Amino acid sequence: MLEVSVLRAAGALLAMAFLLHGFFQLRRRRTAPGVTVLTLLTGIGLVGATAFPQTVGALSWVLFDDSGARGLAGRPGARLFVLVIAGLVAAWLVALMLMARTARLRSELDRLIRHQVVRESPEAERELGPDTVVVAIPAFDEADNLPGVLARMPERVDGHRVRAVVIDDGSRDATCAVAREHGALVTALPFNRGQGAALRVGYDFAVRAAAAALVTLDADGQNQPEELPELVAPVLAGAADIVIGSRRLGRHEVTVWWRDLGVTLFTRVMNLLMGTCLTDVSSGYRAMAPAALAQLHLTQDQYHASEFLIMAAKLGHRITERPIYFRRRSSGASKKGNDLLYGLRFAWVLVTSWLRPV
């Protein structure tokens, strides 16, 4: 006869296994944050079910009879119940292993694509060097907006050459051709991967070239290239590792009120989690030192802004801000998709990045 005490002991051991596994996942750089969170939650749930079975309605009905005597004996379908629970646990373990393997394959595929893209862009590698401020511009179907952005790019900043690198993120229009016509270095991803993935290619170029600084800005005309000298100045002077262009410190054209509210909310959550004093965590207009970039392990293909800042803060990088003027898109529609889903995914990335080790 199977005693409840045996079930409790087995549950406690299983809970400990999940919690230990989750702890070791936190220390691994390439474990998917979602896998870690689910592992820890499973362990915590098993602890609760084992220590306080009476709080689990359906389970307590099986484990306790009306007189309070413990045991599964005599209960209809008791063996089936145990088999189902064992099967669910086994299926959950298999799911966790598959998720971990998928995360590893995603990381390896990302590295392979970036390596190949850089290899296929010898012109960019020849043009960039320690005397260069690299301006990485991810672009997806931005042929109409790029000319205005590139035409306003300064040629030199504080004695350093400014070279724009447009990373074509699988565009279906003439983004590549237009960028080349306006003097930018161009590299292209084989398919649309997301702004975060495109930016990692720009990071690779800056790090490999040991550039003086890297600046990232949007291709849609929302960021002003004329503000680049002031933004990058603290990095070139060695006074900061990362400089964020803040619409809160400067001016911005509000598109819809809920996006503006979202920026405020996420900024406060970021400051609370990391002890920072930032005003705009979702700005894509940033300047950074390539040496600081080389230390960051980034994984987010789309909702990358919060991941970038949280990982930089964990490493103790010096982060400061400069005021910018943030405008509406010059033309076309935003690529961010549904605002509610974007906000939920941004929040998920913020929390899981906070849980990740550096």
C-alpha positions in Angstrom: 0.0 0.0 0.0 1.3 3.4 -0.9 1.5 5.8 2.1 1.0 9.5 1.9 4.3 10.0 3.8 6.1 8.3 0.9 4.3 10.7 -1.6 5.3 13.7 0.5 8.9 12.6 0.7 8.9 12.0 -3.1 7.3 15.4 -3.6 9.9 17.1 -1.4 12.8 15.5 -3.3 11.3 16.4 -6.6 10.8 20.0 -5.4 14.4 20.2 -4.3 15.5 18.9 -7.6 13.6 21.6 -9.5 14.8 24.4 -7.2 18.4 23.3 -7.5 18.1 23.0 -11.2 16.6 26.4 -11.4 19.4 27.9 -9.3 22.1 26.5 -11.5 20.2 27.8 -14.6 20.4 31.3 -13.1 24.2 31.0 -13.1 24.4 29.8 -16.7 24.7 32.6 -19.3 22.8 30.9 -22.2 19.8 29.4 -20.4 16.5 30.9 -21.6 15.0 33.1 -18.9 11.6 31.5 -19.4 12.9 28.1 -18.7 14.5 29.3 -15.5 11.3 31.0 -14.3 9.2 27.9 -15.0 11.6 25.6 -13.3 11.7 27.7 -10.1 7.9 28.1 -10.1 7.5 24.3 -10.5 9.8 23.8 -7.5 7.9 26.3 -5.4 4.6 24.8 -6.4 5.8 21.3 -5.3 7.0 22.7 -2.0 3.5 24.2 -1.3 1.7 21.0 -2.4 4.0 18.8 -0.3 4.0 21.0 2.9 0.3 22.0 2.7 -1.7 19.4 0.8 -4.9 20.6 2.3 -4.7 23.8 0.3 -4.8 21.9 -3.0 -8.5 21.1 -3.2 -8.6 18.2 -5.7 -5.4 16.7 -4.3 -6.4 16.9 -0.7 -9.7 15.1 -1.5 -7.6 12.2 -2.8 -5.0 12.2 0.0 -7.4 12.6 2.9 -10.6 10.6 3.6 -13.5 12.0 5.6 -12.1 10.6 8.9 -8.7 12.2 8.4 -6.9 8.9 7.9 -4.2 9.3 5.3 -3.6 7.0 2.3 -4.7 6.3 -1.2 -5.9 2.8 -0.5 -9.6 2.3 -1.3 -10.0 5.3 -3.4 -11.4 4.6 -6.8 -8.9 5.3 -9.5 -6.1 6.0 -7.1 -3.5 4.1 -9.1 -4.6 5.9 -12.2 -4.2 9.2 -10.4 -0.6 8.4 -9.4 0.2 7.3 -13.0 -1.3 10.5 -14.4 0.7 12.6 -12.0 3.9 10.7 -12.8 3.2 11.1 -16.5 2.7 14.9 -16.1 5.9 15.3 -14.2 7.8 13.3 -16.8 6.2 15.3 -19.6 7.1 18.5 -17.8 10.7 17.4 -17.5 10.9 16.6 -21.2 9.4 20.0 -22.0 12.0 21.8 -19.9 14.8 19.9 -21.6 13.4 20.7 -25.1 13.1 24.4 -24.2 16.6 24.5 -22.9 17.9 22.8 -26.1 15.8 25.2 -28.3 17.3 28.2 -26.4 20.8 26.8 -27.0 20.1 26.3 -30.7 18.7 29.8 -31.0 21.9 31.2 -29.5 24.1 29.2 -31.8 22.0 30.2 -34.9 22.3 33.9 -33.9 26.1 33.7 -33.7 26.3 31.8 -37.0 24.1 34.4 -38.8 26.0 37.4 -37.4 29.4 35.8 -38.2 28.3 35.2 -41.8 26.9 38.7 -42.2 30.1 40.3 -41.0 32.2 38.0 -43.3 30.0 39.1 -46.3 30.7 42.8 -45.5 34.4 43.3 -46.1 33.9 46.9 -47.1 32.5 47.8 -43.7 35.4 46.1 -41.9 37.9 48.0 -44.1 36.2 51.4 -43.5 35.9 51.1 -39.7 38.7 51.6 -37.3 39.8 53.1 -33.9 39.3 56.7 -35.3 35.7 56.0 -36.3 32.4 56.7 -34.6 30.2 53.9 -36.0 26.5 54.8 -36.4 24.4 51.5 -36.5 21.0 52.0 -38.1 18.8 49.0 -38.2 16.3 49.3 -41.0 13.3 47.3 -42.1 11.4 48.7 -45.2 12.7 52.2 -44.5 13.7 53.3 -48.1 11.5 56.4 -47.8 12.9 57.6 -44.5 16.6 56.8 -44.8 17.6 59.6 -47.2 16.5 62.3 -44.7 18.3 60.5 -41.9 21.6 59.9 -43.7 21.7 63.4 -45.3 21.8 65.0 -41.9 24.5 62.8 -40.5 27.6 64.8 -39.4 30.9 63.8 -41.1 33.1 64.2 -38.1 32.7 64.5 -34.4 35.5 65.7 -32.1 38.2 64.7 -34.7 36.7 61.3 -35.4 35.2 60.1 -38.7 31.5 59.3 -38.6 30.5 56.2 -40.6 26.9 55.1 -40.9 26.3 51.3 -41.1 22.7 50.4 -42.2 21.8 46.9 -41.2 19.0 45.8 -43.5 16.7 43.6 -41.5 15.3 41.5 -44.4 13.6 44.5 -46.1 11.2 44.0 -49.0 11.8 47.4 -50.5 14.9 49.3 -51.8 16.3 49.9 -48.4 19.8 48.6 -49.3 20.0 50.5 -52.6 18.9 53.8 -51.1 21.3 53.4 -48.2 24.3 52.9 -50.6 23.2 55.8 -52.8 23.4 58.1 -49.7 26.9 57.0 -48.7 26.2 54.5 -45.9 27.9 51.2 -45.5 25.3 48.4 -45.9 25.0 44.9 -44.6 22.0 42.7 -44.8 20.4 40.0 -42.7 19.0 37.0 -44.8 15.5 37.5 -43.3 13.7 39.7 -40.9 14.9 39.0 -37.4 14.0 42.1 -35.3 15.7 45.3 -34.3 17.6 43.7 -31.4 19.1 41.1 -33.7 20.0 43.7 -36.3 21.7 45.9 -33.7 23.9 43.0 -32.5 25.4 43.0 -36.0 26.2 46.6 -35.6 27.7 45.9 -32.2 29.9 43.2 -33.8 31.3 45.7 -36.3 32.1 48.3 -33.7 33.8 45.7 -31.4 35.8 44.1 -34.1 37.0 47.5 -35.4 37.8 48.7 -31.8 35.9 51.9 -32.8 36.1 55.0 -30.8 32.3 54.8 -30.1 29.1 53.3 -31.4 25.9 55.2 -31.8 22.5 53.5 -32.5 19.6 55.4 -33.9 16.3 54.6 -35.7 15.9 54.7 -39.5 12.4 56.3 -39.4 13.4 59.9 -38.7 12.4 59.9 -35.0 15.9 60.6 -33.9 17.8 63.7 -34.9 21.4 63.0 -36.3 22.3 66.7 -35.6 22.2 65.8 -31.9 24.8 63.0 -32.3 27.9 65.1 -31.2 26.4 66.0 -27.9 25.2 62.4 -27.3 28.5 60.7 -28.0 30.7 63.3 -26.3 30.8 61.6 -22.8 31.9 58.3 -24.4 34.7 59.9 -26.4 35.8 61.8 -23.3 35.9 58.6 -21.3 33.3 60.0 -18.8 30.6 57.4 -19.5 30.3 53.9 -21.0 26.7 54.3 -22.2 24.7 57.5 -23.0 21.0 57.4 -23.5 19.2 60.0 -25.5 16.3 60.9 -23.2 13.1 62.4 -24.6 12.0 63.1 -21.0 15.0 65.4 -20.5 14.5 67.0 -23.9 11.3 67.2 -26.0 9.1 64.6 -27.7 6.0 64.5 -29.9 3.5 62.2 -28.2 2.0 59.7 -30.6 -0.6 58.1 -28.3 -1.0 58.7 -24.6 -0.7 55.0 -23.6 2.7 54.7 -25.1 3.9 57.7 -23.2 2.4 56.2 -20.0 4.2 52.9 -20.8 7.6 54.6 -21.1 7.0 56.3 -17.7 5.9 53.0 -16.0 8.7 50.8 -17.4 11.3 53.4 -16.5 10.2 53.5 -12.9 10.2 49.7 -12.7 13.7 49.6 -14.1 14.9 52.2 -11.6 13.3 50.2 -8.8 14.9 46.9 -9.8 18.4 48.2 -10.6 18.7 51.2 -8.4 19.3 53.5 -11.4 18.0 57.1 -11.9 17.1 57.0 -15.6 14.3 58.8 -17.3 13.8 56.9 -20.6 14.6 53.2 -20.8 13.0 52.6 -24.2 15.0 55.1 -26.2 16.9 53.6 -29.1 19.2 56.6 -29.6 22.3 55.7 -27.6 26.0 56.1 -27.6 28.3 53.5 -26.1 31.9 52.4 -25.7 32.7 49.2 -27.7 34.7 47.9 -24.8 31.5 47.9 -22.7 29.6 46.3 -25.5 32.0 43.4 -25.7 31.1 42.4 -22.1 27.3 42.2 -22.7 25.6 38.9 -23.5 22.4 39.9 -25.3 19.7 37.6 -26.6 16.5 39.5 -27.4 15.7 39.9 -31.1 13.0 42.4 -30.7 12.3 43.8 -27.2 15.9 44.5 -26.5 15.9 48.0 -24.9 15.3 46.9 -21.3 17.6 43.8 -21.6 20.4 46.1 -22.8 20.2 48.5 -19.9 19.6 45.9 -17.2 22.6 43.8 -18.3 24.8 47.0 -18.5 23.7 48.1 -15.0 24.5 44.6 -13.6 28.0 44.9 -15.0 28.4 48.3 -13.3 28.8 50.3 -16.6 28.6 54.0 -16.2 25.2 55.1 -17.7 24.2 58.7 -18.2 21.6 60.6 -20.3 21.5 63.5 -22.6 18.4 65.4 -23.8 17.1 64.7 -27.3 14.2 65.8 -29.5 12.1 62.7 -30.3 9.8 63.2 -33.3 7.0 61.3 -35.0 7.9 58.9 -37.8 8.7 60.7 -41.0 6.5 58.3 -42.9 5.1 54.8 -42.8 3.8 52.8 -39.9 5.5 51.5 -36.8 6.9 48.0 -36.9 6.2 47.4 -33.2 2.8 45.9 -33.8 -0.1 45.9 -31.3 0.7 48.3 -28.4 -0.8 46.1 -25.7 1.2 43.0 -26.8 4.3 45.2 -27.2 3.9 46.4 -23.6 3.4 42.9 -22.2 6.4 41.5 -24.0 8.6 44.5 -23.0 7.6 43.8 -19.4 8.4 40.1 -19.7 11.8 40.9 -21.1 12.5 43.4 -18.3 11.7 40.9 -15.6 13.5 37.9 -17.2 16.6 40.0 -17.9 16.6 41.1 -14.2 16.6 37.4 -13.2 19.4 36.5 -15.6 23.1 36.5 -14.5 25.6 38.6 -16.4 
